[in-house]
Structure formats: structure tokens, C-alpha cells
Amino acid sequence: MSVETKIIAVTNQKGGVGKTTTAVNLATALVACGKRVLLVDFDPQGNASTGLGVADHARTSNSYRLLTGEAHISICLFETIVPGLHLVPATMDLSAIEVELSTVDGREYHLKRGLDAIRGHYDYILIDCPPSLGLLTVNALSASDSVLVPLQCEFYALEGLAQLLRTVDVVRAGLNPNLAMQGIVLTMFDSRNKLSEMVESDVRDHFGQIVYQTVIPRNVRISEAPSFGKPVLIYDIKCAGSQAYAALAAEVLEQERKVA
């Protein structure tokens, strides 16, 4: 049965902001809400693949081979430990893609072409982008319907976000005019730290309604879960981090209902 697929790029060019953690756990939470979800690991570090328990040696069909056209997406789909959540894994080979596609016509649309074959099979496709604004991220933005930005509650958060939003504007103007802003989610919020509250206030004042009400806390269980190859919602469903990602998924679904 064909469904309307929403493709969301989870991106921030700054590393260490909770991007992969958000991609993995939002995908898991959406599955828990009854949605069919595909997560595309598009980061050469492959942390999303590791966080879902897919070993390096098993990733023979991967997002690099999908991007270069060596493999159809149908053979790149892995079942994960989360029933109903599929994964296109990543390897370090992806880091070479900037050079390999540098002179290829239409290089910004390779991921879009790969994902077009699977549209209608999933409710959501989430793309875990690399922490940069290079060709991989441009491919992800060109293939996506919207952008979700995890934003760490730290001093330079807004400065980095401005650069990302400029890139989104450039992609919207030249490659993907329908690209929308899904939202900004504040991550690594520490209620004991006055700075976290200041950053939250500044971001909400500046961006208003596109900032999710849900805030992802600093939580040791979130940090531990990837080393066990599990999303935090499976590792410890009752912890504050799991509850926050469940709430974020509910907000994302409510967005879709309002649009519909």
C-alpha cells in the first residue's frame, strides 16, 4: 500500500549537538507511534548505524553505494533491532564522495534519485546528515521535504544556526524550492545551568513557533545507549531522555495533522 512519505533532513553543521541521537531516537519514537520509518545514515562516521546495532562488516550495501549508483536502495535496506525501523547504513567511504562526484552533472540530486524509488513505502524517511555543509548535506537537503535542526543549548548556538539557515535558503533558491523548515529542537538542556535557560529564551525569541516545545535534556542514559547498539527508548524507556523523544515525536505528528 502506497502512503505519502515525508522526508526530513536532520542536520546541523556543528558536531556534538545531538544530531545523530535525535535522528535515531525520533525515528524510534515515530515507529512506536505506529509509523513506518526509514533512517538513512548519511554521515561517514556511521554513528547512526552503530547506534542501531549494525556492525561495520555488515554494511556492504550502504548509502555510499546508493549515492554512486552502485546499488539500488532495495538492497541497502537493513532491518534494525527496532521492529518497523529500517536503516540504510553508512561507512567511511562516504567521505570520498565530494571528490568522486565533483565533476558529475546533477551531483546534488543523487540521493533524491535513490530515495524516489522508495517513496510511498514509508511514512517518514529521516536523513542523518554529516556535521558539515558540503555535498552530502546539499544532497540531503535536495532530497528532503523539510529540515529539522537539533540545537545544543550553548553560547555559540545561534551563530552556527545562521550559517545553516543560509545554506537552506541557497538550496531552496536553486535546487529544492519546496524545502521547508520542520523545526528546531533544543538539545542537551541542563536545568542546573543558567546558560541553557538563556539560550532557550534567545532561540524562542528569535525563531518563535518553529522551535519545538519539547526540550531534550542532558541525560546519562541517552549517552550510554549507543554503546549498547540501542536507541535510548529501548535501552531505558522510563528515563527523562526517552520521555523527551517520545514527546518530540508527538509534536512532529501533531504538525502533520495541522497541515492536513
Number of C-alpha atoms within 10 A of each C-alpha: 5 10 12 11 17 17 24 25 28 26 29 29 19 19 13 13 22 23 26 27 24 25 26 29 27 26 29 29 27 23 20 17 13 10 17 21 26 26 26 27 28 31 26 21 17 23 22 31 28 19 21 26 18 21 13 14 7 10 17 14 21 27 31 27 18 21 25 17 14 12 16 19 22 14 12 21 19 20 14 16 15 18 12 18 25 22 25 25 30 29 23 13 13 22 16 11 18 13 10 12 16 12 9 9 9 10 19 22 19 20 25 16 15 20 19 11 12 16 17 14 16 21 19 22 26 26 31 28 26 27 20 16 17 13 18 25 26 23 23 29 31 25 25 24 20 21 24 23 25 25 29 25 27 18 11 10 18 17 9 13 19 11 13 19 15 11 17 23 15 14 19 16 12 9 18 19 13 13 21 17 16 20 19 24 24 27 24 21 21 16 11 8 10 9 15 20 16 14 21 22 12 14 21 17 11 12 11 12 11 15 21 17 14 19 22 27 20 17 15 11 19 25 13 15 19 21 12 13 21 24 31 28 26 16 17 17 14 12 15 19 24 25 18 19 27 22 19 23 21 16 15 15 14 12 13 11 9 7 6 6
